[in-house]
Amino acid sequence: MASKFSYNELSRFTQSVFKAIGCSDSDANNATSVLLSADLRGIDSHGIARLVGYVRLWEAKRINATPDIRIVHESPSTAVVDGDAGLGLVVAPFAMQVAIDKAKTAGTGWVSVRNSNHYGIAGFHAMMALEHDMIGISMTNASALVAPTFSIERMLGTNPIAVAIPGGTQPPFVADFATTTAANGKLEILQRKNGDAPIGWVQDKDGNSSTDANALKKQGALLPLGSDRDHGSHKGYALGSIVDIFSAVLSGASYGPWAPPFPAYVPMPENMPGQGLGHFFGAMRIDAFRTAEEFKEHMDTWITRFRNATPAPGHEKVLIPGDPEREMEAIRITEGIPVVDSVVEEITALAQKLGVSAPKAMAH
Amino acid sequence: MASKFSYNELSRFTQSVFKAIGCSDSDANNATSVLLSADLRGIDSHGIARLVGYVRLWEAKRINATPDIRIVHESPSTAVVDGDAGLGLVVAPFAMQVAIDKAKTAGTGWVSVRNSNHYGIAGFHAMMALEHDMIGISMTNASALVAPTFSIERMLGTNPIAVAIPGGTQPPFVADFATTTAANGKLEILQRKNGDAPIGWVQDKDGNSSTDANALKKQGALLPLGSDRDHGSHKGYALGSIVDIFSAVLSGASYGPWAPPFPAYVPMPENMPGQGLGHFFGAMRIDAFRTAEEFKEHMDTWITRFRNATPAPGHEKVLIPGDPEREMEAIRITEGIPVVDSVVEEITALAQKLGVSAPKAMAH
């Protein structure tokens, strides 16, 4: 079902793929760090499994391997970045760095990005702020798969939000979540297993609740966080909308149902109101509010108190956002990253096509 | 069951109550506008129904009617405001104005507030940004009623988030929602009707799903948006936590289970790690990203496209966040505000106690 690869081996391979399509050494290096952070952190849908998809977008001339990424508008605490159709994996860290640099002088930095592509996991970019004693925020719009409350039409992407907050002696608080009840990657796992989805994840083409993990292939839609009106789906719909507007309407990217699709075989929407995908980044310097030392002491108190909240029967403890991903990373960096067979086949074929050497699985 | 009052009559009465406890004319006026905006917008739990509660907090010396509200720390785009235990209804608009003023020069403004109290509806403060062609953001922590995923302990308030975004010819996008599946106000309505709550709103003291609208009075807890782990409650828990941290850990307010309770008869938590409740406000000047004209044209396109998304069978149309509240306000400003009998009795007794004249109901 799956083979294990060392991080270093996947990293070598991924860098060679990005170089083969024309990326500079440093872009290939950065894009690889972003992409594989998903595999390390256990968000398998957003890592090496997507590499073939990025290459297909490059083949379809929707990704520019040598972009001229630039600031097109700015104020002391803001900027708009044009990604020049580059890999989101390269555009996003550039833009997040602009936010961090703005925060150094203005206290906070906020960057909206247009003309980009899929940027990997939202959390990677938010976490760039941590080493600067800043809070990092990252969000992106994406291809429309989600129906607003009361609708059967796919209007929004899974539009994730990530927020990374430094701790002191405790590890950081890192929330990173799609604004849907379930991420699309969870449906893909069920599809491979021929499993049913819980009610509340998807609806069918007529707007009825469905347990069909393949509902999206039958004109169904993902549901906003909250699932239905009684359980607050209008809140998930509002959150996804805010991500769309901050990422794309503010920057001049394409939004809502006009967001460009990730699969290269899907035609681009007609009459797109902006350029490419959009992202939004924020960096807030802690000491623009109170000393970082004081803040981090209180974060340690906060984290410790929540981790020690009385657990419900059958649960060992309360988790802090970021705990599961950090624990997964610690395991996978030493024990290797499992890659399912279908993805191994895809990347092996990709290696052959691009004339780079395929990654070698770890010995059993 | 309920009597109707004109907005002007409730406004006159509410101002006279705030003046009777020692507020200045302008503070009484501002606090009234904030408080009654809840009644106008149909969020009855946060309006005149809470007036008696605010007065009780003043009687318990937890609210200071003549606060010295001040900036205690700042950078070009940030500030921390100390509310001096004032009414949140007065502290919040002060702090939001600081955010707006920062945004005028720095592009954005971000203000974290400590030592405050309940601030009415989150949306009021966010909407202050609209007339300046800015996006407004408002959030607050609150008394702990919500159990994190996998816990039976109440650790977070309903911690709302509001985001207001200007439109052009279309009305603004105004999202304003608790980060729980259902706001506490909705439970209160069911309690009055002896109704059952849908599964997913609350859990009992042992962490089991419950339909008991009175579960909170029996050591149960509200559930984070998403209701359970399978439906994304860890996302609602993360959102509520982010609100708590931005509002209180960043400012030096009290956080998590130590947030001060609204009912004056509930003792203050021991070993509070900060002062009072906390809020967080943001203002982003649109033209720090792109021209306001261009942005608002695209917002009109966004809003129109979403409003015209194919509705699900049985639903007339897709709503834009803010639509229901705006429609309610248009009705109530002309036809009056219904106030349930129990609240009428409370405010009549309050009028008598403070020696002000009670509001007169409209003729039937």
Interface residues (C-beta under 8 A of the other chain):
Chain A: H73 E74 S75 P76 S77 T78 V80 T105 A106 G107 T108 W110 S112 I135 A147 P148 T149 F150 S151 I152 E153 M155 V163 I165 F173 A175 F177 T179 T180 T181 A182 P198 G200 W201 Q203 D206 G207 L225 G226 S227 D230 H231 G232 H234 K235 G236 Y237 A238 L239 S241 I242 D244 I245 F246 V249 L250 S251 G252 Y255 G256 P257 P273 G274 M284 R285 I286 A288 F289 R290 E294 F295 H298 M299 T301 W302 R305 F306 A309 T310 P311 A312 P313 H315 K317 V318 L319 P321
Chain B: H73 E74 S75 P76 S77 T78 V80 T105 A106 G107 T108 W110 S112 I135 A147 P148 T149 F150 S151 I152 E153 M155 V163 I165 F173 A175 F177 T179 T180 T181 A182 P198 G200 W201 Q203 D206 G207 L225 G226 S227 D230 H231 G232 H234 K235 G236 Y237 A238 L239 S241 I242 D244 I245 F246 V249 L250 S251 G252 Y255 G256 P257 P273 G274 M284 R285 I286 A288 F289 R290 E294 F295 H298 M299 T301 W302 R305 F306 A309 T310 P311 A312 P313 H315 K317 V318 L319 P321
